[in-house]
Amino acid sequence: MTAQIRLPGRAEPLEIPEPGWASSYPPPSSRRVFAAAHVAAVSATEIDWESTLRFREHLWRHGFGVAEAMDTAQRGMGLPWAQARELITLSAARSR
């Protein structure tokens, strides 16, 4: 399944292809790989929460962890604290 992300100013969604390994491939046992995934924006101030969380699910299916609020856009340079906190809360709940 290919993930799709809608970006402001782009008519069609951006297609994120499956990685070169199967989604059932076991995650690494000796180390953990984290992705600093961005959020999907509806506008300069509004987040598309469902698309944002679906992209995280896509990463989790392939064995990645998600380093929430580690990206500079999520540490006060793009997201205000209230949205960063909501992102962390929603993502943690969905990861269970």
N, CA, C and O atoms as a Tinker XYZ file with bonds, in Angstrom:
   384  protein
     1  N      0.847000   -1.184000    0.000000    73     2
     2  CA     0.000000    0.000000    0.000000    64     1     3
     3  C      0.884000    1.235000    0.000000    63     2     4     5
     4  O      1.808000    1.340000    0.806000    81     3
     5  N      0.615000    2.140000   -0.869000    73     3     6
     6  CA     1.358000    3.390000   -0.963000    64     5     7
     7  C      0.679000    4.449000   -0.094000    63     6     8     9
     8  O     -0.541000    4.612000   -0.127000    81     7
     9  N      1.485000    5.155000    0.673000    73     7    10
    10  CA     0.942000    6.246000    1.494000    64     9    11
    11  C      0.837000    7.502000    0.630000    63    10    12    13
    12  O      1.627000    7.700000   -0.293000    81    11
    13  N     -0.130000    8.329000    0.936000    73    11    14
    14  CA    -0.319000    9.592000    0.230000    64    13    15
    15  C     -0.341000   10.732000    1.233000    63    14    16    17
    16  O     -0.945000   10.635000    2.301000    81    15
    17  N      0.331000   11.816000    0.864000    73    15    18
    18  CA     0.358000   13.008000    1.706000    64    17    19
    19  C     -0.107000   14.180000    0.856000    63    18    20    21
    20  O      0.403000   14.392000   -0.244000    81    19
    21  N     -1.067000   14.939000    1.357000    73    19    22
    22  CA    -1.523000   16.137000    0.655000    64    21    23
    23  C     -0.694000   17.326000    1.151000    63    22    24    25
    24  O     -0.583000   17.561000    2.354000    81    23
    25  N     -0.128000   18.055000    0.222000    73    23    26
    26  CA     0.714000   19.196000    0.546000    64    25    27
    27  C      0.062000   20.485000    0.063000    63    26    28    29
    28  O     -0.552000   20.507000   -1.004000    81    27
    29  N      0.190000   21.563000    0.840000    73    27    30
    30  CA    -0.365000   22.843000    0.397000    64    29    31
    31  C      0.277000   23.261000   -0.930000    63    30    32    33
    32  O      1.482000   23.103000   -1.123000    81    31
    33  N     -0.538000   23.792000   -1.833000    73    31    34
    34  CA    -0.031000   24.267000   -3.108000    64    33    35
    35  C      0.217000   23.175000   -4.128000    63    34    36    37
    36  O      0.754000   23.448000   -5.202000    81    35
    37  N     -0.161000   21.945000   -3.818000    73    35    38
    38  CA     0.030000   20.827000   -4.746000    64    37    39
    39  C     -1.328000   20.200000   -5.015000    63    38    40    41
    40  O     -2.037000   19.827000   -4.080000    81    39
    41  N     -1.696000   20.081000   -6.285000    73    39    42
    42  CA    -3.026000   19.577000   -6.646000    64    41    43
    43  C     -3.198000   18.108000   -6.261000    63    42    44    45
    44  O     -4.188000   17.739000   -5.629000    81    43
    45  N     -2.237000   17.278000   -6.641000    73    43    46
    46  CA    -2.351000   15.849000   -6.333000    64    45    47
    47  C     -1.573000   15.523000   -5.064000    63    46    48    49
    48  O     -0.608000   16.209000   -4.728000    81    47
    49  N     -1.996000   14.469000   -4.356000    73    47    50
    50  CA    -1.228000   14.071000   -3.175000    64    49    51
    51  C      0.143000   13.520000   -3.573000    63    50    52    53
    52  O      0.309000   12.962000   -4.658000    81    51
    53  N      1.101000   13.681000   -2.698000    73    51    54
    54  CA     2.433000   13.128000   -2.887000    64    53    55
    55  C      2.364000   11.649000   -2.539000    63    54    56    57
    56  O      1.893000   11.289000   -1.460000    81    55
    57  N      2.823000   10.799000   -3.431000    73    55    58
    58  CA     2.798000    9.349000   -3.215000    64    57    59
    59  C      4.109000    8.932000   -2.543000    63    58    60    61
    60  O      5.192000    9.248000   -3.036000    81    59
    61  N      4.005000    8.229000   -1.430000    73    59    62
    62  CA     5.172000    7.708000   -0.729000    64    61    63
    63  C      5.201000    6.201000   -1.009000    63    62    64    65
    64  O      4.372000    5.470000   -0.468000    81    63
    65  N      6.126000    5.723000   -1.830000    73    63    66
    66  CA     6.128000    4.302000   -2.186000    64    65    67
    67  C      6.547000    3.421000   -1.017000    63    66    68    69
    68  O      7.190000    3.871000   -0.069000    81    67
    69  N      6.168000    2.174000   -1.115000    73    67    70
    70  CA     6.597000    1.192000   -0.119000    64    69    71
    71  C      8.120000    1.082000   -0.167000    63    70    72    73
    72  O      8.711000    1.201000   -1.240000    81    71
    73  N      8.757000    0.859000    0.969000    73    71    74
    74  CA    10.207000    0.643000    0.940000    64    73    75
    75  C     10.514000   -0.687000    0.258000    63    74    76    77
    76  O      9.608000   -1.472000   -0.023000    81    75
    77  N     11.769000   -0.930000   -0.001000    73    75    78
    78  CA    12.179000   -2.118000   -0.724000    64    77    79
    79  C     12.076000   -3.419000    0.060000    63    78    80    81
    80  O     12.404000   -4.479000   -0.474000    81    79
    81  N     11.633000   -3.367000    1.300000    73    79    82
    82  CA    11.480000   -4.597000    2.071000    64    81    83
    83  C     10.009000   -4.792000    2.428000    63    82    84    85
    84  O      9.228000   -3.841000    2.430000    81    83
    85  N      9.652000   -6.010000    2.722000    73    83    86
    86  CA     8.250000   -6.338000    3.039000    64    85    87
    87  C      7.866000   -5.750000    4.383000    63    86    88    89
    88  O      8.698000   -5.623000    5.281000    81    87
    89  N      6.587000   -5.388000    4.513000    73    87    90
    90  CA     6.129000   -4.808000    5.785000    64    89    91
    91  C      6.194000   -5.823000    6.918000    63    90    92    93
    92  O      6.189000   -5.440000    8.088000    81    91
    93  N      6.254000   -7.104000    6.593000    73    91    94
    94  CA     6.338000   -8.125000    7.644000    64    93    95
    95  C      7.784000   -8.427000    8.032000    63    94    96    97
    96  O      8.040000   -9.250000    8.911000    81    95
    97  N      8.725000   -7.757000    7.372000    73    95    98
    98  CA    10.129000   -7.965000    7.698000    64    97    99
    99  C     10.360000   -7.567000    9.148000    63    98   100   101
   100  O      9.940000   -6.483000    9.553000    81    99
   101  N     11.012000   -8.403000    9.937000    73    99   102
   102  CA    11.158000   -8.062000   11.366000    64   101   103
   103  C     12.036000   -6.834000   11.567000    63   102   104   105
   104  O     13.010000   -6.635000   10.841000    81   103
   105  N     11.689000   -6.006000   12.560000    73   103   106
   106  CA    12.531000   -4.844000   12.843000    64   105   107
   107  C     13.900000   -5.297000   13.340000    63   106   108   109
   108  O     14.052000   -6.424000   13.811000    81   107
   109  N     14.884000   -4.426000   13.236000    73   107   110
   110  CA    16.230000   -4.797000   13.716000    64   109   111
   111  C     16.189000   -5.193000   15.184000    63   110   112   113
   112  O     15.467000   -4.589000   15.977000    81   111
   113  N     16.961000   -6.204000   15.543000    73   111   114
   114  CA    16.946000   -6.662000   16.935000    64   113   115
   115  C     18.053000   -6.026000   17.757000    63   114   116   117
   116  O     17.970000   -6.009000   18.985000    81   115
   117  N     19.087000   -5.504000   17.111000    73   115   118
   118  CA    20.210000   -4.960000   17.874000    64   117   119
   119  C     20.149000   -3.443000   18.032000    63   118   120   121
   120  O     20.912000   -2.871000   18.811000    81   119
   121  N     19.259000   -2.795000   17.308000    73   119   122
   122  CA    19.130000   -1.341000   17.429000    64   121   123
   123  C     17.749000   -0.911000   16.973000    63   122   124   125
   124  O     17.033000   -1.675000   16.326000    81   123
   125  N     17.385000    0.290000   17.306000    73   123   126
   126  CA    16.068000    0.835000   16.953000    64   125   127
   127  C     16.268000    2.004000   15.992000    63   126   128   129
   128  O     17.136000    2.849000   16.214000    81   127
   129  N     15.483000    2.055000   14.944000    73   127   130
   130  CA    15.579000    3.123000   13.953000    64   129   131
   131  C     14.387000    4.052000   14.128000    63   130   132   133
   132  O     13.240000    3.605000   14.137000    81   131
   133  N     14.663000    5.354000   14.269000    73   131   134
   134  CA    13.612000    6.341000   14.461000    64   133   135
   135  C     13.533000    7.275000   13.263000    63   134   136   137
   136  O     14.547000    7.603000   12.648000    81   135
   137  N     12.329000    7.692000   12.945000    73   135   138
   138  CA    12.092000    8.686000   11.904000    64   137   139
   139  C     11.554000    9.945000   12.568000    63   138   140   141
   140  O     10.703000    9.872000   13.454000    81   139
   141  N     12.051000   11.098000   12.139000    73   139   142
   142  CA    11.512000   12.378000   12.599000    64   141   143
   143  C     10.478000   12.804000   11.566000    63   142   144   145
   144  O     10.754000   13.629000   10.696000    81   143
   145  N      9.288000   12.231000   11.675000    73   143   146
   146  CA     8.235000   12.445000   10.682000    64   145   147
   147  C      7.594000   13.822000   10.847000    63   146   148   149
   148  O      7.314000   14.262000   11.962000    81   147
   149  N      7.373000   14.480000    9.737000    73   147   150
   150  CA     6.719000   15.788000    9.750000    64   149   151
   151  C      5.206000   15.620000    9.867000    63   150   152   153
   152  O      4.690000   14.505000    9.794000    81   151
   153  N      4.522000   16.705000   10.043000    73   151   154
   154  CA     3.063000   16.686000   10.096000    64   153   155
   155  C      2.500000   17.096000    8.746000    63   154   156   157
   156  O      3.162000   17.791000    7.976000    81   155
   157  N      1.278000   16.664000    8.460000    73   155   158
   158  CA     0.576000   17.058000    7.231000    64   157   159
   159  C     -0.263000   18.287000    7.565000    63   158   160   161
   160  O     -1.117000   18.244000    8.451000    81   159
   161  N     -0.019000   19.362000    6.860000    73   159   162
   162  CA    -0.708000   20.622000    7.134000    64   161   163
   163  C     -1.866000   20.842000    6.180000    63   162   164   165
   164  O     -1.795000   20.505000    4.998000    81   163
   165  N     -2.933000   21.413000    6.716000    73   163   166
   166  CA    -4.063000   21.856000    5.899000    64   165   167
   167  C     -3.819000   23.300000    5.494000    63   166   168   169
   168  O     -4.140000   23.713000    4.379000    81   167
   169  N     -3.247000   24.059000    6.420000    73   167   170
   170  CA    -2.909000   25.467000    6.179000    64   169   171
   171  C     -1.697000   25.793000    7.042000    63   170   172   173
   172  O     -1.106000   24.904000    7.655000    81   171
   173  N     -1.334000   27.053000    7.086000    73   171   174
   174  CA    -0.176000   27.459000    7.889000    64   173   175
   175  C     -0.379000   27.224000    9.382000    63   174   176   177
   176  O      0.591000   27.138000   10.135000    81   175
   177  N     -1.637000   27.120000    9.814000    73   175   178
   178  CA    -1.913000   26.963000   11.247000    64   177   179
   179  C     -2.701000   25.701000   11.598000    63   178   180   181
   180  O     -2.867000   25.389000   12.777000    81   179
   181  N     -3.187000   24.975000   10.596000    73   179   182
   182  CA    -4.049000   23.816000   10.859000    64   181   183
   183  C     -3.376000   22.526000   10.398000    63   182   184   185
   184  O     -2.820000   22.462000    9.302000    81   183
   185  N     -3.434000   21.501000   11.246000    73   183   186
   186  CA    -2.831000   20.203000   10.963000    64   185   187
   187  C     -3.905000   19.220000   10.530000    63   186   188   189
   188  O     -4.995000   19.182000   11.102000    81   187
   189  N     -3.591000   18.432000    9.521000    73   187   190
   190  CA    -4.456000   17.318000    9.110000    64   189   191
   191  C     -4.048000   16.130000    9.983000    63   190   192   193
   192  O     -3.151000   15.364000    9.630000    81   191
   193  N     -4.713000   15.993000   11.113000    73   191   194
   194  CA    -4.335000   14.980000   12.096000    64   193   195
   195  C     -4.444000   13.569000   11.540000    63   194   196   197
   196  O     -3.561000   12.745000   11.780000    81   195
   197  N     -5.507000   13.274000   10.805000    73   195   198
   198  CA    -5.697000   11.918000   10.302000    64   197   199
   199  C     -4.586000   11.526000    9.329000    63   198   200   201
   200  O     -4.052000   10.421000    9.419000    81   199
   201  N     -4.234000   12.412000    8.405000    73   199   202
   202  CA    -3.141000   12.116000    7.463000    64   201   203
   203  C     -1.806000   12.010000    8.196000    63   202   204   205
   204  O     -0.979000   11.157000    7.873000    81   203
   205  N     -1.603000   12.870000    9.173000    73   203   206
   206  CA    -0.374000   12.841000    9.967000    64   205   207
   207  C     -0.231000   11.502000   10.674000    63   206   208   209
   208  O      0.844000   10.902000   10.665000    81   207
   209  N     -1.311000   11.033000   11.285000    73   207   210
   210  CA    -1.258000    9.764000   12.016000    64   209   211
   211  C     -1.179000    8.560000   11.075000    63   210   212   213
   212  O     -0.536000    7.563000   11.401000    81   211
   213  N     -1.821000    8.645000    9.920000    73   211   214
   214  CA    -1.721000    7.547000    8.943000    64   213   215
   215  C     -0.288000    7.388000    8.447000    63   214   216   217
   216  O      0.174000    6.268000    8.229000    81   215
   217  N      0.418000    8.506000    8.267000    73   215   218
   218  CA     1.815000    8.398000    7.841000    64   217   219
   219  C      2.659000    7.744000    8.934000    63   218   220   221
   220  O      3.560000    6.963000    8.629000    81   219
   221  N      2.384000    8.048000   10.191000    73   219   222
   222  CA     3.099000    7.397000   11.284000    64   221   223
   223  C      2.809000    5.897000   11.292000    63   222   224   225
   224  O      3.713000    5.091000   11.516000    81   223
   225  N      1.557000    5.521000   11.049000    73   223   226
   226  CA     1.223000    4.091000   10.966000    64   225   227
   227  C      2.019000    3.417000    9.850000    63   226   228   229
   228  O      2.477000    2.285000   10.000000    81   227
   229  N      2.176000    4.117000    8.746000    73   227   230
   230  CA     2.972000    3.601000    7.625000    64   229   231
   231  C      4.403000    3.335000    8.091000    63   230   232   233
   232  O      4.970000    2.289000    7.775000    81   231
   233  N      4.983000    4.259000    8.828000    73   231   234
   234  CA     6.341000    4.073000    9.341000    64   233   235
   235  C      6.403000    2.920000   10.335000    63   234   236   237
   236  O      7.327000    2.109000   10.279000    81   235
   237  N      5.432000    2.834000   11.244000    73   235   238
   238  CA     5.425000    1.766000   12.246000    64   237   239
   239  C      5.323000    0.386000   11.602000    63   238   240   241
   240  O      5.949000   -0.568000   12.062000    81   239
   241  N      4.520000    0.284000   10.522000    73   239   242
   242  CA     4.367000   -1.007000    9.827000    64   241   243
   243  C      5.694000   -1.521000    9.290000    63   242   244   245
   244  O      5.869000   -2.722000    9.088000    81   243
   245  N      6.621000   -0.610000    9.062000    73   243   246
   246  CA     7.916000   -1.001000    8.516000    64   245   247
   247  C      9.008000   -1.024000    9.583000    63   246   248   249
   248  O     10.195000   -1.026000    9.255000    81   247
   249  N      8.622000   -1.040000   10.831000    73   247   250
   250  CA     9.581000   -1.212000   11.914000    64   249   251
   251  C     10.243000    0.047000   12.424000    63   250   252   253
   252  O     11.123000   -0.032000   13.282000    81   251
   253  N      9.849000    1.214000   11.924000    73   251   254
   254  CA    10.441000    2.460000   12.407000    64   253   255
   255  C      9.759000    2.901000   13.695000    63   254   256   257
   256  O      8.562000    2.682000   13.879000    81   255
   257  N     10.520000    3.515000   14.574000    73   255   258
   258  CA     9.943000    4.268000   15.670000    64   257   259
   259  C      9.757000    5.696000   15.173000    63   258   260   261
   260  O     10.351000    6.078000   14.165000    81   259
   261  N      8.951000    6.482000   15.856000    73   259   262
   262  CA     8.757000    7.882000   15.471000    64   261   263
   263  C      9.230000    8.757000   16.628000    63   262   264   265
   264  O      8.734000    8.646000   17.750000    81   263
   265  N     10.183000    9.616000   16.342000    73   263   266
   266  CA    10.739000   10.513000   17.349000    64   265   267
   267  C      9.893000   11.790000   17.356000    63   266   268   269
   268  O     10.228000   12.769000   16.690000    81   267
   269  N      8.808000   11.768000   18.109000    73   267   270
   270  CA     7.907000   12.922000   18.138000    64   269   271
   271  C      8.577000   14.127000   18.774000    63   270   272   273
   272  O      9.316000   14.017000   19.753000    81   271
   273  N      8.294000   15.272000   18.188000    73   271   274
   274  CA     8.764000   16.573000   18.670000    64   273   275
   275  C     10.281000   16.707000   18.637000    63   274   276   277
   276  O     10.832000   17.600000   19.280000    81   275
   277  N     10.960000   15.843000   17.904000    73   275   278
   278  CA    12.408000   15.953000   17.778000    64   277   279
   279  C     12.801000   16.835000   16.599000    63   278   280   281
   280  O     13.881000   17.426000   16.593000    81   279
   281  N     11.937000   16.923000   15.617000    73   279   282
   282  CA    12.203000   17.749000   14.446000    64   281   283
   283  C     12.097000   19.219000   14.846000    63   282   284   285
   284  O     11.276000   19.574000   15.691000    81   283
   285  N     12.917000   20.068000   14.248000    73   283   286
   286  CA    12.884000   21.480000   14.631000    64   285   287
   287  C     11.524000   22.120000   14.375000    63   286   288   289
   288  O     11.142000   23.060000   15.072000    81   287
   289  N     10.783000   21.613000   13.374000    73   287   290
   290  CA     9.453000   22.162000   13.105000    64   289   291
   291  C      8.482000   21.819000   14.220000    63   290   292   293
   292  O      7.420000   22.431000   14.334000    81   291
   293  N      8.837000   20.852000   15.033000    73   291   294
   294  CA     7.954000   20.436000   16.120000    64   293   295
   295  C      8.502000   20.883000   17.478000    63   294   296   297
   296  O      7.994000   20.451000   18.512000    81   295
   297  N      9.518000   21.729000   17.494000    73   295   298
   298  CA    10.106000   22.177000   18.754000    64   297   299
   299  C     10.076000   23.681000   18.882000    63   298   300   301
   300  O     11.074000   24.294000   19.260000    81   299
   301  N      8.946000   24.279000   18.574000    73   299   302
   302  CA     8.827000   25.712000   18.766000    64   301   303
   303  C      9.222000   26.551000   17.566000    63   302   304   305
   304  O      9.127000   27.777000   17.622000    81   303
   305  N      9.665000   25.924000   16.475000    73   303   306
   306  CA    10.027000   26.702000   15.290000    64   305   307
   307  C      8.961000   26.559000   14.209000    63   306   308   309
   308  O      9.135000   27.080000   13.107000    81   307
   309  N      7.882000   25.877000   14.495000    73   307   310
   310  CA     6.817000   25.691000   13.523000    64   309   311
   311  C      5.516000   25.375000   14.227000    63   310   312   313
   312  O      4.488000   26.007000   13.983000    81   311
   313  N      5.574000   24.394000   15.098000    73   311   314
   314  CA     4.394000   24.031000   15.888000    64   313   315
   315  C      4.451000   24.720000   17.238000    63   314   316   317
   316  O      5.474000   24.660000   17.920000    81   315
   317  N      3.371000   25.371000   17.632000    73   315   318
   318  CA     3.334000   25.871000   19.008000    64   317   319
   319  C      3.233000   24.689000   19.972000    63   318   320   321
   320  O      2.847000   23.588000   19.578000    81   319
   321  N      3.576000   24.922000   21.212000    73   319   322
   322  CA     3.615000   23.846000   22.198000    64   321   323
   323  C      2.292000   23.093000   22.270000    63   322   324   325
   324  O      2.301000   21.867000   22.378000    81   323
   325  N      1.169000   23.776000   22.214000    73   323   326
   326  CA    -0.136000   23.096000   22.315000    64   325   327
   327  C     -0.306000   22.069000   21.198000    63   326   328   329
   328  O     -0.804000   20.973000   21.456000    81   327
   329  N      0.089000   22.389000   19.969000    73   327   330
   330  CA    -0.027000   21.436000   18.869000    64   329   331
   331  C      1.009000   20.321000   18.994000    63   330   332   333
   332  O      0.704000   19.168000   18.689000    81   331
   333  N      2.213000   20.636000   19.433000    73   331   334
   334  CA     3.233000   19.602000   19.637000    64   333   335
   335  C      2.765000   18.611000   20.698000    63   334   336   337
   336  O      2.933000   17.402000   20.543000    81   335
   337  N      2.175000   19.129000   21.780000    73   335   338
   338  CA     1.652000   18.271000   22.843000    64   337   339
   339  C      0.527000   17.389000   22.312000    63   338   340   341
   340  O      0.467000   16.201000   22.631000    81   339
   341  N     -0.367000   17.963000   21.503000    73   339   342
   342  CA    -1.460000   17.185000   20.915000    64   341   343
   343  C     -0.905000   16.113000   19.973000    63   342   344   345
   344  O     -1.394000   14.983000   19.969000    81   343
   345  N      0.102000   16.453000   19.184000    73   343   346
   346  CA     0.735000   15.492000   18.289000    64   345   347
   347  C      1.314000   14.314000   19.071000    63   346   348   349
   348  O      1.117000   13.158000   18.696000    81   347
   349  N      2.021000   14.608000   20.147000    73   347   350
   350  CA     2.619000   13.563000   20.976000    64   349   351
   351  C      1.523000   12.680000   21.577000    63   350   352   353
   352  O      1.637000   11.454000   21.565000    81   351
   353  N      0.471000   13.297000   22.099000    73   351   354
   354  CA    -0.626000   12.553000   22.724000    64   353   355
   355  C     -1.344000   11.654000   21.714000    63   354   356   357
   356  O     -1.572000   10.474000   21.980000    81   355
   357  N     -1.694000   12.212000   20.562000    73   355   358
   358  CA    -2.409000   11.427000   19.542000    64   357   359
   359  C     -1.552000   10.312000   18.982000    63   358   360   361
   360  O     -2.029000    9.197000   18.776000    81   359
   361  N     -0.290000   10.611000   18.735000    73   359   362
   362  CA     0.608000    9.607000   18.187000    64   361   363
   363  C      0.844000    8.472000   19.183000    63   362   364   365
   364  O      0.834000    7.301000   18.802000    81   363
   365  N      1.052000    8.806000   20.432000    73   363   366
   366  CA     1.275000    7.763000   21.445000    64   365   367
   367  C      0.034000    6.879000   21.574000    63   366   368   369
   368  O      0.154000    5.660000   21.692000    81   367
   369  N     -1.153000    7.484000   21.552000    73   367   370
   370  CA    -2.384000    6.691000   21.654000    64   369   371
   371  C     -2.544000    5.787000   20.432000    63   370   372   373
   372  O     -2.934000    4.627000   20.570000    81   371
   373  N     -2.249000    6.300000   19.249000    73   371   374
   374  CA    -2.421000    5.518000   18.016000    64   373   375
   375  C     -1.374000    4.407000   17.936000    63   374   376   377
   376  O     -1.650000    3.354000   17.362000    81   375
   377  N     -0.198000    4.611000   18.488000    73   375   378
   378  CA     0.867000    3.597000   18.392000    64   377   379
   379  C      0.550000    2.339000   19.200000    63   378   380   381
   380  O      1.110000    1.271000   18.954000    81   379
   381  N     -0.352000    2.484000   20.162000    73   379   382
   382  CA    -0.719000    1.310000   20.962000    64   381   383
   383  C     -1.563000    0.400000   20.123000    63   382   384
   384  O     -1.988000   -0.655000   20.592000    81   383
